[in-house]
Amino acid sequence: MSDFDVAVVGAGTAGLHAWRAAIAGGANAVMIEAGERGSTCTATGCIPSKLLLAAARAAAMAREAGTFGVDVGTVRI
């Protein structure tokens, strides 16, 4: 066992920020996480969903580009 000034439980977005802030402040910090580092939002939730929605919007705009005389050919995601 080691002695730590700060123990951060959870390696999500807030936990990673807290751990980095503790280290930057000179604390001897440890992070406790049972799974992978990073948040659900980053790995499988919000961000991948937002990227898929952005791709769908771009594809829809490309498919409608002919209205403005722009030929983009086949659009695939």
C-alpha positions as a Markdown table, in Angstrom:
| # | Residue | x | y | z |
|---|---|---|---|---|
| 1 | Met | 0.0 | 0.0 | 0.0 |
| 2 | Ser | 1.1 | 3.5 | -0.7 |
| 3 | Asp | 0.1 | 6.8 | 0.8 |
| 4 | Phe | -1.7 | 9.3 | -1.4 |
| 5 | Asp | -2.9 | 12.9 | -0.9 |
| 6 | Val | -5.8 | 12.4 | -3.3 |
| 7 | Ala | -7.8 | 9.4 | -4.4 |
| 8 | Val | -10.0 | 9.9 | -7.5 |
| 9 | Val | -12.7 | 7.3 | -7.9 |
| 10 | Gly | -13.8 | 6.9 | -11.5 |
| 11 | Ala | -11.9 | 7.6 | -14.7 |
| 12 | Gly | -14.6 | 9.4 | -16.6 |
| 13 | Thr | -14.3 | 12.9 | -17.9 |
| 14 | Ala | -14.5 | 14.5 | -14.4 |
| 15 | Gly | -12.3 | 11.9 | -12.8 |
| 16 | Leu | -9.5 | 12.4 | -15.4 |
| 17 | His | -9.7 | 16.2 | -15.0 |
| 18 | Ala | -9.6 | 15.9 | -11.2 |
| 19 | Trp | -6.6 | 13.5 | -11.3 |
| 20 | Arg | -4.7 | 15.8 | -13.7 |
| 21 | Ala | -5.5 | 18.9 | -11.5 |
| 22 | Ala | -4.3 | 17.1 | -8.4 |
| 23 | Ile | -1.0 | 16.1 | -10.1 |
| 24 | Ala | -0.6 | 19.6 | -11.5 |
| 25 | Gly | -1.1 | 20.9 | -8.0 |
| 26 | Gly | 1.7 | 18.7 | -6.7 |
| 27 | Ala | -0.4 | 16.1 | -5.0 |
| 28 | Asn | 0.5 | 12.4 | -4.9 |
| 29 | Ala | -2.7 | 11.2 | -6.6 |
| 30 | Val | -4.2 | 7.8 | -7.5 |
| 31 | Met | -7.1 | 7.0 | -9.8 |
| 32 | Ile | -9.4 | 4.1 | -9.0 |
| 33 | Glu | -11.3 | 2.6 | -11.9 |
| 34 | Ala | -12.5 | -0.9 | -12.5 |
| 35 | Gly | -13.0 | -0.5 | -16.3 |
| 36 | Glu | -11.3 | 1.4 | -19.1 |
| 37 | Arg | -10.4 | 5.1 | -18.8 |
| 38 | Gly | -12.6 | 7.6 | -20.4 |
| 39 | Ser | -16.3 | 8.3 | -20.3 |
| 40 | Thr | -19.2 | 6.4 | -21.7 |
| 41 | Cys | -20.0 | 9.6 | -23.6 |
| 42 | Thr | -16.7 | 9.6 | -25.4 |
| 43 | Ala | -16.5 | 5.8 | -26.0 |
| 44 | Thr | -20.0 | 4.8 | -26.9 |
| 45 | Gly | -22.5 | 7.5 | -26.2 |
| 46 | Cys | -22.8 | 11.1 | -27.1 |
| 47 | Ile | -19.7 | 11.7 | -29.3 |
| 48 | Pro | -20.1 | 8.7 | -31.6 |
| 49 | Ser | -23.8 | 9.5 | -31.9 |
| 50 | Lys | -23.1 | 13.1 | -32.8 |
| 51 | Leu | -20.6 | 12.0 | -35.4 |
| 52 | Leu | -23.2 | 9.7 | -37.0 |
| 53 | Leu | -25.8 | 12.5 | -37.0 |
| 54 | Ala | -23.3 | 14.9 | -38.6 |
| 55 | Ala | -22.5 | 12.3 | -41.3 |
| 56 | Ala | -26.2 | 11.8 | -42.0 |
| 57 | Arg | -26.8 | 15.5 | -42.3 |
| 58 | Ala | -23.8 | 15.9 | -44.7 |
| 59 | Ala | -25.1 | 13.0 | -46.8 |
| 60 | Ala | -28.6 | 14.5 | -46.9 |
| 61 | Met | -27.1 | 17.8 | -48.0 |
| 62 | Ala | -25.0 | 16.1 | -50.7 |
| 63 | Arg | -28.0 | 14.2 | -52.0 |
| 64 | Glu | -29.9 | 17.5 | -52.3 |
| 65 | Ala | -27.0 | 19.4 | -53.9 |
| 66 | Gly | -28.4 | 18.7 | -57.4 |
| 67 | Thr | -31.0 | 21.4 | -56.6 |
| 68 | Phe | -28.2 | 23.9 | -56.9 |
| 69 | Gly | -26.5 | 22.4 | -59.9 |
| 70 | Val | -23.9 | 20.4 | -58.0 |
| 71 | Asp | -23.4 | 16.8 | -59.0 |
| 72 | Val | -21.8 | 14.9 | -56.1 |
| 73 | Gly | -22.4 | 11.4 | -57.6 |
| 74 | Thr | -23.3 | 8.5 | -55.3 |
| 75 | Val | -23.5 | 9.4 | -51.6 |
| 76 | Arg | -22.7 | 6.6 | -49.1 |
| 77 | Ile | -22.0 | 6.5 | -45.4 |
